[in-house]
Amino acid sequence: MAETGAVKSQDTPFEGGPMDGRVLPVLLGMTGHPPKTYRIPVPDAAGGPPTVLVYRRVPRGQSKHLGLTQGWKYVYDETGRGGGTGGGKPKWPWSKPDHTDG
């Protein structure tokens, strides 16, 4: 009998930033993919607010014949906003444009 409702994870590599070269188990969503952005809070040594490292999900590679994605990896996002959609918020057609690019 198949187990239903089991939480699945996938070992996902990280590139760039402080997590470069590490592979972490990342929980998969309902679609079977890891989240588009992965945020890692790093505590401040002085007791201040934590620094949040942001990584974006990108395809690890594509198959030669069908062009299908062969897994995912996370790449460090130096801007700290994750994906350019206003910090991970949904971008609705009726929303006002985000003018934080300065």
PyMOL commands that place a pseudoatom at each C-alpha (Angstrom):
pseudoatom trace, name=CA, resn=MET, resi=1, chain=A, elem=C, hetatm=0, pos=[0.000, 0.000, 0.000]
pseudoatom trace, name=CA, resn=ALA, resi=2, chain=A, elem=C, hetatm=0, pos=[1.353, 3.428, -0.974]
pseudoatom trace, name=CA, resn=GLU, resi=3, chain=A, elem=C, hetatm=0, pos=[1.934, 5.981, 1.734]
pseudoatom trace, name=CA, resn=THR, resi=4, chain=A, elem=C, hetatm=0, pos=[-0.052, 9.190, 1.263]
pseudoatom trace, name=CA, resn=GLY, resi=5, chain=A, elem=C, hetatm=0, pos=[0.695, 12.603, 2.724]
pseudoatom trace, name=CA, resn=ALA, resi=6, chain=A, elem=C, hetatm=0, pos=[4.403, 11.867, 3.183]
pseudoatom trace, name=CA, resn=VAL, resi=7, chain=A, elem=C, hetatm=0, pos=[6.660, 14.903, 3.176]
pseudoatom trace, name=CA, resn=LYS, resi=8, chain=A, elem=C, hetatm=0, pos=[9.272, 14.599, 0.440]
pseudoatom trace, name=CA, resn=SER, resi=9, chain=A, elem=C, hetatm=0, pos=[12.611, 16.356, 0.184]
pseudoatom trace, name=CA, resn=GLN, resi=10, chain=A, elem=C, hetatm=0, pos=[15.332, 16.536, -2.437]
pseudoatom trace, name=CA, resn=ASP, resi=11, chain=A, elem=C, hetatm=0, pos=[19.067, 17.064, -1.930]
pseudoatom trace, name=CA, resn=THR, resi=12, chain=A, elem=C, hetatm=0, pos=[19.646, 20.405, -3.663]
pseudoatom trace, name=CA, resn=PRO, resi=13, chain=A, elem=C, hetatm=0, pos=[23.053, 22.045, -4.321]
pseudoatom trace, name=CA, resn=PHE, resi=14, chain=A, elem=C, hetatm=0, pos=[23.744, 25.712, -3.510]
pseudoatom trace, name=CA, resn=GLU, resi=15, chain=A, elem=C, hetatm=0, pos=[26.053, 27.956, -5.587]
pseudoatom trace, name=CA, resn=GLY, resi=16, chain=A, elem=C, hetatm=0, pos=[27.592, 31.274, -4.607]
pseudoatom trace, name=CA, resn=GLY, resi=17, chain=A, elem=C, hetatm=0, pos=[27.509, 33.193, -1.360]
pseudoatom trace, name=CA, resn=PRO, resi=18, chain=A, elem=C, hetatm=0, pos=[28.238, 31.672, 2.041]
pseudoatom trace, name=CA, resn=MET, resi=19, chain=A, elem=C, hetatm=0, pos=[26.474, 28.366, 1.190]
pseudoatom trace, name=CA, resn=ASP, resi=20, chain=A, elem=C, hetatm=0, pos=[28.587, 27.700, -1.951]
pseudoatom trace, name=CA, resn=GLY, resi=21, chain=A, elem=C, hetatm=0, pos=[29.247, 24.009, -2.496]
pseudoatom trace, name=CA, resn=ARG, resi=22, chain=A, elem=C, hetatm=0, pos=[26.799, 22.767, 0.132]
pseudoatom trace, name=CA, resn=VAL, resi=23, chain=A, elem=C, hetatm=0, pos=[23.952, 20.366, -0.563]
pseudoatom trace, name=CA, resn=LEU, resi=24, chain=A, elem=C, hetatm=0, pos=[20.874, 20.553, 1.674]
pseudoatom trace, name=CA, resn=PRO, resi=25, chain=A, elem=C, hetatm=0, pos=[17.663, 18.522, 1.755]
pseudoatom trace, name=CA, resn=VAL, resi=26, chain=A, elem=C, hetatm=0, pos=[14.910, 20.934, 0.617]
pseudoatom trace, name=CA, resn=LEU, resi=27, chain=A, elem=C, hetatm=0, pos=[11.222, 20.162, 1.105]
pseudoatom trace, name=CA, resn=LEU, resi=28, chain=A, elem=C, hetatm=0, pos=[9.274, 19.788, -2.128]
pseudoatom trace, name=CA, resn=GLY, resi=29, chain=A, elem=C, hetatm=0, pos=[5.954, 21.516, -2.723]
pseudoatom trace, name=CA, resn=MET, resi=30, chain=A, elem=C, hetatm=0, pos=[2.736, 19.978, -4.002]
pseudoatom trace, name=CA, resn=THR, resi=31, chain=A, elem=C, hetatm=0, pos=[4.040, 20.170, -7.588]
pseudoatom trace, name=CA, resn=GLY, resi=32, chain=A, elem=C, hetatm=0, pos=[7.137, 18.131, -6.711]
pseudoatom trace, name=CA, resn=HIS, resi=33, chain=A, elem=C, hetatm=0, pos=[9.458, 21.142, -7.083]
pseudoatom trace, name=CA, resn=PRO, resi=34, chain=A, elem=C, hetatm=0, pos=[11.453, 22.963, -4.394]
pseudoatom trace, name=CA, resn=PRO, resi=35, chain=A, elem=C, hetatm=0, pos=[10.405, 26.572, -3.631]
pseudoatom trace, name=CA, resn=LYS, resi=36, chain=A, elem=C, hetatm=0, pos=[11.425, 29.319, -6.101]
pseudoatom trace, name=CA, resn=THR, resi=37, chain=A, elem=C, hetatm=0, pos=[13.344, 31.155, -3.372]
pseudoatom trace, name=CA, resn=TYR, resi=38, chain=A, elem=C, hetatm=0, pos=[15.094, 29.753, -0.314]
pseudoatom trace, name=CA, resn=ARG, resi=39, chain=A, elem=C, hetatm=0, pos=[15.746, 32.111, 2.593]
pseudoatom trace, name=CA, resn=ILE, resi=40, chain=A, elem=C, hetatm=0, pos=[18.316, 31.284, 5.284]
pseudoatom trace, name=CA, resn=PRO, resi=41, chain=A, elem=C, hetatm=0, pos=[18.303, 33.475, 8.429]
pseudoatom trace, name=CA, resn=VAL, resi=42, chain=A, elem=C, hetatm=0, pos=[21.787, 33.883, 9.906]
pseudoatom trace, name=CA, resn=PRO, resi=43, chain=A, elem=C, hetatm=0, pos=[21.849, 35.094, 13.546]
pseudoatom trace, name=CA, resn=ASP, resi=44, chain=A, elem=C, hetatm=0, pos=[23.788, 38.293, 14.275]
pseudoatom trace, name=CA, resn=ALA, resi=45, chain=A, elem=C, hetatm=0, pos=[26.731, 37.736, 16.668]
pseudoatom trace, name=CA, resn=ALA, resi=46, chain=A, elem=C, hetatm=0, pos=[25.965, 41.049, 18.414]
pseudoatom trace, name=CA, resn=GLY, resi=47, chain=A, elem=C, hetatm=0, pos=[22.356, 40.065, 19.088]
pseudoatom trace, name=CA, resn=GLY, resi=48, chain=A, elem=C, hetatm=0, pos=[20.860, 42.302, 16.401]
pseudoatom trace, name=CA, resn=PRO, resi=49, chain=A, elem=C, hetatm=0, pos=[18.380, 41.262, 13.730]
pseudoatom trace, name=CA, resn=PRO, resi=50, chain=A, elem=C, hetatm=0, pos=[19.434, 38.232, 11.664]
pseudoatom trace, name=CA, resn=THR, resi=51, chain=A, elem=C, hetatm=0, pos=[20.864, 38.587, 8.167]
pseudoatom trace, name=CA, resn=VAL, resi=52, chain=A, elem=C, hetatm=0, pos=[18.780, 36.705, 5.604]
pseudoatom trace, name=CA, resn=LEU, resi=53, chain=A, elem=C, hetatm=0, pos=[20.586, 34.965, 2.743]
pseudoatom trace, name=CA, resn=VAL, resi=54, chain=A, elem=C, hetatm=0, pos=[18.406, 34.589, -0.356]
pseudoatom trace, name=CA, resn=TYR, resi=55, chain=A, elem=C, hetatm=0, pos=[18.914, 31.912, -3.002]
pseudoatom trace, name=CA, resn=ARG, resi=56, chain=A, elem=C, hetatm=0, pos=[16.929, 31.581, -6.274]
pseudoatom trace, name=CA, resn=ARG, resi=57, chain=A, elem=C, hetatm=0, pos=[15.960, 28.236, -7.827]
pseudoatom trace, name=CA, resn=VAL, resi=58, chain=A, elem=C, hetatm=0, pos=[17.340, 27.670, -11.337]
pseudoatom trace, name=CA, resn=PRO, resi=59, chain=A, elem=C, hetatm=0, pos=[17.420, 24.548, -13.557]
pseudoatom trace, name=CA, resn=ARG, resi=60, chain=A, elem=C, hetatm=0, pos=[20.460, 22.350, -12.936]
pseudoatom trace, name=CA, resn=GLY, resi=61, chain=A, elem=C, hetatm=0, pos=[20.519, 21.207, -16.562]
pseudoatom trace, name=CA, resn=GLN, resi=62, chain=A, elem=C, hetatm=0, pos=[18.353, 20.053, -19.462]
pseudoatom trace, name=CA, resn=SER, resi=63, chain=A, elem=C, hetatm=0, pos=[18.088, 16.748, -21.260]
pseudoatom trace, name=CA, resn=LYS, resi=64, chain=A, elem=C, hetatm=0, pos=[19.491, 16.732, -24.800]
pseudoatom trace, name=CA, resn=HIS, resi=65, chain=A, elem=C, hetatm=0, pos=[16.547, 15.147, -26.568]
pseudoatom trace, name=CA, resn=LEU, resi=66, chain=A, elem=C, hetatm=0, pos=[13.446, 16.655, -24.960]
pseudoatom trace, name=CA, resn=GLY, resi=67, chain=A, elem=C, hetatm=0, pos=[14.824, 19.746, -23.255]
pseudoatom trace, name=CA, resn=LEU, resi=68, chain=A, elem=C, hetatm=0, pos=[13.332, 18.731, -19.890]
pseudoatom trace, name=CA, resn=THR, resi=69, chain=A, elem=C, hetatm=0, pos=[14.746, 20.107, -16.645]
pseudoatom trace, name=CA, resn=GLN, resi=70, chain=A, elem=C, hetatm=0, pos=[17.065, 17.641, -14.905]
pseudoatom trace, name=CA, resn=GLY, resi=71, chain=A, elem=C, hetatm=0, pos=[16.661, 18.841, -11.356]
pseudoatom trace, name=CA, resn=TRP, resi=72, chain=A, elem=C, hetatm=0, pos=[17.209, 22.166, -9.640]
pseudoatom trace, name=CA, resn=LYS, resi=73, chain=A, elem=C, hetatm=0, pos=[19.908, 24.104, -7.844]
pseudoatom trace, name=CA, resn=TYR, resi=74, chain=A, elem=C, hetatm=0, pos=[19.923, 27.343, -5.855]
pseudoatom trace, name=CA, resn=VAL, resi=75, chain=A, elem=C, hetatm=0, pos=[22.034, 30.350, -6.875]
pseudoatom trace, name=CA, resn=TYR, resi=76, chain=A, elem=C, hetatm=0, pos=[22.884, 33.151, -4.425]
pseudoatom trace, name=CA, resn=ASP, resi=77, chain=A, elem=C, hetatm=0, pos=[20.851, 36.338, -4.966]
pseudoatom trace, name=CA, resn=GLU, resi=78, chain=A, elem=C, hetatm=0, pos=[23.050, 39.263, -3.884]
pseudoatom trace, name=CA, resn=THR, resi=79, chain=A, elem=C, hetatm=0, pos=[20.130, 41.704, -3.983]
pseudoatom trace, name=CA, resn=GLY, resi=80, chain=A, elem=C, hetatm=0, pos=[18.394, 39.702, -1.268]
pseudoatom trace, name=CA, resn=ARG, resi=81, chain=A, elem=C, hetatm=0, pos=[14.982, 40.099, -2.904]
pseudoatom trace, name=CA, resn=GLY, resi=82, chain=A, elem=C, hetatm=0, pos=[14.637, 36.688, -4.528]
pseudoatom trace, name=CA, resn=GLY, resi=83, chain=A, elem=C, hetatm=0, pos=[13.440, 36.507, -8.107]
pseudoatom trace, name=CA, resn=GLY, resi=84, chain=A, elem=C, hetatm=0, pos=[12.729, 40.187, -8.715]
pseudoatom trace, name=CA, resn=THR, resi=85, chain=A, elem=C, hetatm=0, pos=[9.006, 39.950, -7.961]
pseudoatom trace, name=CA, resn=GLY, resi=86, chain=A, elem=C, hetatm=0, pos=[8.984, 42.269, -4.968]
pseudoatom trace, name=CA, resn=GLY, resi=87, chain=A, elem=C, hetatm=0, pos=[10.424, 39.843, -2.437]
pseudoatom trace, name=CA, resn=GLY, resi=88, chain=A, elem=C, hetatm=0, pos=[8.501, 36.746, -3.397]
pseudoatom trace, name=CA, resn=LYS, resi=89, chain=A, elem=C, hetatm=0, pos=[5.029, 38.291, -3.427]
pseudoatom trace, name=CA, resn=PRO, resi=90, chain=A, elem=C, hetatm=0, pos=[2.666, 37.325, -6.258]
pseudoatom trace, name=CA, resn=LYS, resi=91, chain=A, elem=C, hetatm=0, pos=[2.679, 39.717, -9.203]
pseudoatom trace, name=CA, resn=TRP, resi=92, chain=A, elem=C, hetatm=0, pos=[-0.949, 40.349, -10.085]
pseudoatom trace, name=CA, resn=PRO, resi=93, chain=A, elem=C, hetatm=0, pos=[-1.934, 42.180, -13.302]
pseudoatom trace, name=CA, resn=TRP, resi=94, chain=A, elem=C, hetatm=0, pos=[-3.794, 44.843, -11.299]
pseudoatom trace, name=CA, resn=SER, resi=95, chain=A, elem=C, hetatm=0, pos=[-0.920, 45.459, -8.842]
pseudoatom trace, name=CA, resn=LYS, resi=96, chain=A, elem=C, hetatm=0, pos=[1.022, 48.711, -8.824]
pseudoatom trace, name=CA, resn=PRO, resi=97, chain=A, elem=C, hetatm=0, pos=[4.585, 48.434, -10.198]
pseudoatom trace, name=CA, resn=ASP, resi=98, chain=A, elem=C, hetatm=0, pos=[7.376, 47.950, -7.665]
pseudoatom trace, name=CA, resn=HIS, resi=99, chain=A, elem=C, hetatm=0, pos=[9.652, 51.030, -7.828]
pseudoatom trace, name=CA, resn=THR, resi=100, chain=A, elem=C, hetatm=0, pos=[12.275, 49.894, -5.304]
pseudoatom trace, name=CA, resn=ASP, resi=101, chain=A, elem=C, hetatm=0, pos=[15.045, 49.540, -7.906]
pseudoatom trace, name=CA, resn=GLY, resi=102, chain=A, elem=C, hetatm=0, pos=[16.054, 53.143, -7.195]
for i in range(1, 102): cmd.bond("trace and resi %d" % i, "trace and resi %d" % (i + 1))
show_as sticks, trace
zoom trace
